[in-house]
Amino acid sequence: MEPVLLTGLIRRYLDQTDTLKKRNTYRKYNVVLTRFEKHFTGRRLEQISIEELDDFIVKLKKSGLSANTVLHNVIIIAQFFRRERPARHYARTAIARSYSLAPADVLRRGAVKISYGL
């Protein structure tokens, strides 16, 4: 089976979200995952390293988004990774399985704390 680009996986995930979730949920997922897709244009899911995910999260925070918004973005992206892991069997997506977010730390210090547990 030929590897699928991130764009294709996100489009399929959003199509499913549009069908199965409420309209406002779909709109939020669309904004978050489209931003994620643009940051990693032309890449496959398994090509995205943990360090690149960290850099993306830092970029979100530095762009002026609130800590709470960044946290919600990370949760949506982690859900996407979890969903794709069983279907694609990518080793890199194990990061989504072990995301450990600390909301209190995010709100207090304005940083996202992530534990990967690999």
C-alpha positions as CSV (number, residue, x, y, z in Angstrom):
1,M,0.0,0.0,0.0
2,E,1.4,3.4,-1.0
3,P,1.8,6.0,1.8
4,V,-0.9,8.6,1.9
5,L,0.0,12.3,2.4
6,L,-1.2,14.1,5.5
7,T,-3.6,16.1,3.4
8,G,-5.5,13.0,2.3
9,L,-5.8,11.7,5.8
10,I,-7.0,15.0,7.2
11,R,-9.6,15.4,4.4
12,R,-11.0,11.9,5.1
13,Y,-11.0,12.6,8.9
14,L,-12.8,15.9,8.4
15,D,-15.4,14.2,6.0
16,Q,-16.1,11.7,8.8
17,T,-16.3,14.5,11.4
18,D,-18.7,16.4,9.2
19,T,-21.0,13.4,9.0
20,L,-20.7,12.2,12.6
21,K,-20.3,15.3,14.8
22,K,-22.2,18.5,15.3
23,R,-21.6,21.4,12.8
24,N,-19.7,23.6,15.3
25,T,-17.4,20.6,16.2
26,Y,-16.7,20.1,12.5
27,R,-15.9,23.8,12.1
28,K,-13.4,23.8,15.0
29,Y,-11.7,20.6,13.8
30,N,-11.5,22.0,10.3
31,V,-9.8,25.2,11.4
32,V,-7.3,23.3,13.7
33,L,-6.5,20.5,11.2
34,T,-6.2,22.9,8.2
35,R,-3.7,24.9,10.2
36,F,-1.8,21.7,11.1
37,E,-1.9,20.6,7.4
38,K,-0.5,23.9,6.1
39,H,2.4,23.7,8.6
40,F,3.3,20.1,7.4
41,T,2.4,20.5,3.7
42,G,3.5,17.6,1.5
43,R,4.4,15.3,4.4
44,R,3.2,11.9,5.4
45,L,2.1,11.3,9.0
46,E,5.0,9.0,9.9
47,Q,7.5,11.7,8.7
48,I,6.5,14.1,11.4
49,S,8.9,13.9,14.4
50,I,8.1,14.7,18.0
51,E,10.5,17.7,17.8
52,E,8.5,19.1,14.9
53,L,5.2,18.7,16.8
54,D,6.8,20.5,19.8
55,D,7.9,23.3,17.4
56,F,4.4,23.5,16.0
57,I,2.9,23.9,19.5
58,V,5.4,26.6,20.3
59,K,4.5,28.4,17.0
60,L,0.8,28.3,18.0
61,K,1.6,29.9,21.4
62,K,3.8,32.5,19.9
63,S,1.2,33.4,17.3
64,G,-0.9,35.0,20.1
65,L,-3.3,32.2,20.8
66,S,-4.3,31.8,24.4
67,A,-2.9,28.8,26.4
68,N,-6.4,27.3,26.5
69,T,-6.8,27.6,22.8
70,V,-3.4,26.0,22.2
71,L,-4.4,23.2,24.6
72,H,-7.6,22.5,22.7
73,N,-5.7,22.5,19.4
74,V,-3.3,19.9,20.7
75,I,-6.2,17.7,21.9
76,I,-7.8,17.8,18.5
77,I,-4.5,17.0,16.8
78,A,-3.9,14.1,19.3
79,Q,-7.4,12.7,18.5
80,F,-6.5,12.8,14.8
81,F,-3.3,10.9,15.5
82,R,-5.0,8.3,17.6
83,R,-7.6,7.8,14.9
84,E,-5.0,7.3,12.2
85,R,-2.7,5.1,14.2
86,P,-4.7,1.9,14.0
87,A,-5.6,2.5,10.3
88,R,-2.1,3.3,9.1
89,H,0.1,1.4,11.7
90,Y,2.6,4.2,11.9
91,A,5.1,4.0,14.6
92,R,5.3,7.8,15.0
93,T,1.6,8.0,15.9
94,A,2.4,6.3,19.2
95,I,3.0,9.9,20.4
96,A,-0.7,10.5,20.4
97,R,-1.4,7.5,22.5
98,S,0.9,8.8,25.3
99,Y,0.1,12.6,25.2
100,S,-0.1,13.7,28.7
101,L,-1.3,17.3,28.9
102,A,-1.1,19.4,32.0
103,P,-3.8,22.1,31.7
104,A,-3.0,23.8,35.0
105,D,0.6,24.2,33.9
106,V,-0.5,25.5,30.5
107,L,-2.7,28.2,32.1
108,R,-0.3,29.1,34.8
109,R,2.9,29.4,32.8
110,G,1.5,29.8,29.3
111,A,3.4,26.7,28.1
112,V,2.2,23.3,26.9
113,K,3.7,20.5,28.9
114,I,3.8,17.2,26.9
115,S,5.0,13.8,28.1
116,Y,5.5,11.3,25.3
117,G,6.3,8.2,27.2
118,L,8.0,6.5,24.3
